Amino acid sequence: MGKVASTRRAFLTGGALREAGNYYPPGVTDESLGFCSGCGECEKICPTNIIIVRGGIPTVDFTLGECTFCGKCSERCPERVFPPEPAASFAHHATIADSCLALNFVDCQACRDVCPTTAIRFTPRLGGPFVPVLDPDPCTGCGACISVCPTQSITMTATRMEVAHA
């Protein structure tokens, strides 16, 4: 069984999704989620197969791949769950934990190689492999870096306040 939200507030504000490491598809909020019937059309059409309907709620699992912001989920949705125009980013950006291989003197640049916006760069370090530097401004929160990280050292952090990630 899935992880239970630690507080009632976390459950009611969507924090339960954040605690479980899941996020809504791009542009979806707690308010728009009220229109969702849980039909799963967004899950069926997602070309990268990262949308998973869990308990009637569409979530994004970045361990499966990245969001390309193609808008197919929005186009296929029979309800008013998604915004009229497809979202071009999430309200979160990637963060790199201390368990990152490069930060622990093991050469790895997998996240840099897949980042479509070059938000992750590597800078030289004296006596060791290059270290990652993440610029949150160009990061769209697509999750490409998460699925390729061998140590699961990349997570998402809210960039701006939104109901789904409060």
C-alpha positions in Angstrom: 0.0 0.0 0.0 1.2 3.6 -0.7 2.6 6.0 1.8 0.0 7.8 3.9 0.2 11.5 4.1 1.7 12.6 7.4 -0.9 15.2 8.1 -4.5 16.0 7.0 -3.3 19.3 5.6 -0.8 17.5 3.3 -3.6 15.3 2.0 -6.0 18.1 1.4 -3.5 20.5 -0.2 -1.9 18.0 -2.5 1.1 17.7 -0.3 0.5 14.0 -0.2 1.6 13.8 -3.8 4.8 15.7 -3.0 5.5 13.5 0.0 5.2 10.4 -2.2 7.5 12.0 -4.8 4.7 12.4 -7.4 3.5 15.4 -9.3 0.5 16.3 -11.4 0.9 16.5 -15.2 1.9 20.0 -16.5 -0.7 22.6 -15.8 -2.9 20.5 -13.6 -3.8 22.0 -10.2 -5.8 20.9 -7.2 -8.6 23.1 -8.5 -8.7 21.7 -12.0 -8.3 18.1 -10.6 -11.8 18.5 -9.3 -13.0 18.1 -12.9 -11.1 14.8 -13.4 -13.1 11.7 -13.7 -10.0 9.4 -13.6 -10.8 8.1 -17.1 -7.1 7.6 -17.8 -7.1 9.1 -21.3 -4.1 11.2 -20.5 -2.2 8.1 -19.3 -3.0 6.2 -22.6 -1.9 9.0 -24.9 1.3 10.1 -23.1 4.1 9.3 -25.6 6.8 8.9 -22.8 4.5 6.9 -20.6 5.1 8.9 -17.5 1.5 9.8 -16.6 0.1 7.2 -14.2 -3.5 7.4 -12.9 -3.3 6.4 -9.2 -6.5 6.3 -7.2 -8.3 8.2 -10.0 -5.7 11.0 -9.9 -3.2 11.6 -12.8 0.3 11.8 -11.6 3.7 12.0 -13.3 6.4 9.5 -12.5 9.8 10.9 -13.6 11.6 7.6 -12.8 9.9 6.4 -16.0 11.1 9.2 -18.3 10.7 12.9 -19.1 7.8 15.2 -20.0 8.3 16.7 -23.5 5.4 19.1 -23.0 3.8 17.8 -26.2 0.3 18.7 -25.0 -1.2 15.4 -26.0 -2.5 14.8 -22.5 -4.3 18.1 -22.6 -5.7 17.5 -26.1 -7.1 14.0 -25.2 -8.6 15.0 -21.8 -12.4 15.0 -22.1 -12.7 17.2 -18.9 -11.3 20.7 -18.0 -8.4 19.3 -16.1 -5.6 20.8 -18.2 -5.2 24.5 -19.1 -6.4 25.6 -22.6 -2.8 26.1 -23.8 -0.3 23.3 -23.0 2.1 24.1 -20.2 5.7 24.6 -21.2 7.1 23.9 -17.7 6.3 22.7 -14.3 6.2 24.7 -11.1 9.3 22.9 -9.8 12.9 22.5 -10.8 15.5 19.8 -10.2 17.9 19.8 -7.3 20.9 17.6 -6.9 21.6 15.8 -3.5 24.9 15.2 -1.8 24.7 11.6 -2.8 25.4 12.5 -6.5 28.3 10.4 -7.8 30.2 13.5 -9.2 30.0 15.2 -5.8 31.6 12.0 -4.3 34.6 11.9 -6.7 33.0 9.4 -9.2 32.9 10.7 -12.8 29.2 10.8 -14.0 27.5 13.4 -16.2 24.4 11.5 -17.2 22.0 14.3 -16.0 23.9 16.9 -18.1 23.8 14.7 -21.2 20.0 14.4 -21.2 19.0 17.9 -20.0 17.1 19.5 -22.9 17.6 23.0 -21.7 21.2 22.7 -20.5 20.2 23.7 -17.0 22.8 21.3 -15.6 26.4 22.1 -16.3 29.6 20.6 -14.9 32.4 22.8 -13.7 36.0 21.7 -13.0 37.2 20.8 -9.5 40.8 20.5 -8.5 41.8 16.9 -7.9 38.5 15.3 -9.0 35.9 15.0 -11.6 33.7 17.9 -12.7 30.8 18.8 -10.4 27.2 19.5 -11.3 25.8 23.0 -11.2 22.1 23.4 -11.7 20.6 26.7 -12.9 16.9 26.7 -11.9 15.9 29.4 -14.3 16.2 27.3 -17.6 15.1 24.1 -15.8 11.5 23.2 -16.9 11.1 20.4 -14.4 10.7 17.9 -17.2 12.4 15.1 -15.2 14.7 13.9 -17.9 17.6 13.9 -15.3 15.7 11.9 -12.8 15.3 8.7 -14.8 19.0 8.5 -15.8 20.6 9.3 -12.4 22.2 6.0 -11.2 22.0 7.0 -7.5 18.5 8.7 -7.5 20.2 11.9 -6.3 17.9 14.2 -8.2 14.6 15.4 -6.9 12.2 18.3 -7.6 11.8 21.5 -5.5 9.0 24.0 -5.9 10.0 27.0 -8.0 6.9 29.0 -7.4 4.0 28.5 -5.1 1.1 26.6 -6.7 -1.7 24.7 -5.0 -0.6 21.3 -6.2 2.8 21.7 -4.6 1.9 23.8 -1.5 
